Amino acid sequence: MSTTEPTWGERYAASLMNTFGPPKLVLVRGEGAHVWDADGQEYVDLLGGIAVNALGHGHPALVDAVTSQLQTLGHVSNFFTTVPQVELAEKLLDLLGVGAGGGKVFFTNSGTEANEAAFKLTRRTGRTHVVVAEGSFHGRTMGALALTSKEAYRAPFEPLPGDVTFVPYGDADALAAAVTDETAAVLLEPVQGEAGVVVPPEGYLAAARAVADEHGALLWLDEVQSGMGRTGRWFAHTQPESGVTPDVVTVAKGLGGGFPIGACIGIGAAGELLQPGNHGTTFGGNPVACAAALAVVRTIEDEDLLEHATVLGQKLRDGLAADPRVTEVRGEGLLIGLDLSAGVSAEVVAAAQEAGFIINNPTPHRIRLAPPLVLTEDDVNAFLASWPGILDSAMGEQAMGEQAMGEQA
Ligand SMILES: *Cc1c(COP(=O)(O)O)cnc(C)c1O
């Protein structure tokens, strides 16, 4: 009998909703910053589950923490608390520099849920108006989507919760003009991730802090992608010189290192806005997720991964920028975006995969890297050695010529 077995791709298409398009690979195993597909092919993972796998794949500290917590106490309802939950809340407040008592944490399972909690928190000011940035991404649930700018994501689901004003990202004057005494909150990503790693001008967050203060509005920073060491600092907004103290910070992605967990953190008085009955969750803050996040934070500290991310990120940016087909490289630490001289980012991603590297294309001209913080120097050297060849096979001379002609037209 010679019936052909359906492939994983065919089985996926037959059984999963088509929200993501066809999967690029069927991945079966990971170790450090490397993953393997079902055919045994090895890849250097320079996307890290989109800034999630901070400790890479299979890190013993994360595996041990999850395993022993699940063996000890896997879930309780939120009528109770657990040791990892309290310890993680205290740890996050310490990392934000406010300490226990200087703020309050609400745990969730994802980034969009952290933002839903924060959105509801802003309503408790008695105001409804929120000012957000063009190019923003805050999640896919209805509330977070109302605060997300991309038309293609929003349009099919309107009407969304209203009273939202979009302003150009990085333009402090436009922000100042949009915020009024009716504004509940200004919501910004300190670095815009899904837009392709867009870094605002120096002083932008401080200007946002000032305008929010002037009108009694909350400053809410979405650090879901940029937080938890991704930029070489615990949070992208804690700049050595131009740092600000926000009222609300949301985190998720890297927090659990791959175990689902997010958090909405209210600093100072903002931590008191949600009161009993205002919000809830069944799974948010469960002890296994909190133990995972504690292991991530402690490992970043023990292995000095903030410094490691800073050094390797600089090396990656310098190497990527050396190719003339790369017109700009942005980002900090291991959150890196680059612009290509032609709109062939999908071809570049495909050529990189062919060469054994997983990267991502948030827009047609832009490539994003968000590798595990445990990426090694050998991984970086291997990618930089392959980079010109990847661009050759994706772009070649022809693509450059077409782009030049397109720009003249
Ligand atoms: C990914 C992301 C979210 C949404 O997180 P999910 O866990 O996918 O819900 C929100 N904000 C930012 C900045 C993100 O990058």
The ligand as an ORCA input file, in Angstrom:
! r2SCAN-3c Opt
* xyz 0 1
  C       3.434     41.315     22.071
  C       3.010     42.612     22.642
  C       1.777     42.744     23.298
  C       0.763     41.619     23.363
  O       1.266     40.544     24.100
  P       0.521     39.110     23.956
  O       1.200     38.270     25.005
  O       0.754     38.645     22.568
  O      -0.905     39.317     24.251
  C       1.474     43.964     23.863
  N       2.316     45.002     23.790
  C       3.518     44.918     23.181
  C       4.430     46.093     23.150
  C       3.897     43.717     22.568
  O       5.055     43.634     21.930
*
